[in-house]
């Protein structure tokens, strides 16, 4: 079946540090891949997406590249800010079958000033 | 434009009761999906409605049901509540049912069963 695995959290970094949150997936065909962010007390917001192999999604300084050969979609940011503190979810929608989001377990990120 | 609106934001219910949660999607969006978020299980798909028809269903017992109205507003119902139903219930709306279509989430309804 379809599944998403994220690196375990929580992750704590200092402001301006480099961020990587690993995400790998299992799915047949070519799923669409997403990163969502959840701020305290809020729902989920789409951060970025990629819909085909080698696509790079980017937004607010965050980037992730759809790697079919390694079934990965790692999230990166060159210089994090305190305001980036949140929970990050990697997710996919399958190419076939039910058009639902399949989420990873989430990674809590805390940025210290 | 207005986002996805979920009501109520918070609910406290007793075991055995039933509850109805409401979701108003973004205007023009025809797809509404529901997800359950718990610390132990993470985010799990409940069901999706598109043009008043349930199109997909997750692996939840029959106590969980839903419907969608002609104006695309959706409700989900949980009957015979159990302690384990305590969770944040999130609704997501999409313009259509395509796999690449962005899902917009509401702030959720936090249900506590005591």
HADDOCK unambig.tbl for C-alpha pairs under 7 A between the chains (distance, minus, plus):
assign (segid A and resid 32 and name CA) (segid B and resid 99 and name CA) 6.83 0.50 0.50
assign (segid A and resid 32 and name CA) (segid B and resid 100 and name CA) 6.38 0.50 0.50
assign (segid A and resid 42 and name CA) (segid B and resid 107 and name CA) 4.90 0.50 0.50
assign (segid A and resid 43 and name CA) (segid B and resid 105 and name CA) 5.78 0.50 0.50
assign (segid A and resid 43 and name CA) (segid B and resid 106 and name CA) 5.46 0.50 0.50
assign (segid A and resid 43 and name CA) (segid B and resid 107 and name CA) 4.03 0.50 0.50
assign (segid A and resid 43 and name CA) (segid B and resid 108 and name CA) 5.97 0.50 0.50
assign (segid A and resid 44 and name CA) (segid B and resid 105 and name CA) 5.57 0.50 0.50
assign (segid A and resid 45 and name CA) (segid B and resid 104 and name CA) 6.91 0.50 0.50
assign (segid A and resid 45 and name CA) (segid B and resid 105 and name CA) 6.70 0.50 0.50
assign (segid A and resid 51 and name CA) (segid B and resid 100 and name CA) 6.63 0.50 0.50
assign (segid A and resid 93 and name CA) (segid B and resid 99 and name CA) 6.06 0.50 0.50
assign (segid A and resid 95 and name CA) (segid B and resid 99 and name CA) 6.97 0.50 0.50
assign (segid A and resid 98 and name CA) (segid B and resid 56 and name CA) 5.96 0.50 0.50
assign (segid A and resid 99 and name CA) (segid B and resid 97 and name CA) 7.00 0.50 0.50
assign (segid A and resid 99 and name CA) (segid B and resid 99 and name CA) 5.88 0.50 0.50
assign (segid A and resid 100 and name CA) (segid B and resid 45 and name CA) 6.91 0.50 0.50
assign (segid A and resid 103 and name CA) (segid B and resid 43 and name CA) 6.23 0.50 0.50
assign (segid A and resid 105 and name CA) (segid B and resid 42 and name CA) 5.50 0.50 0.50
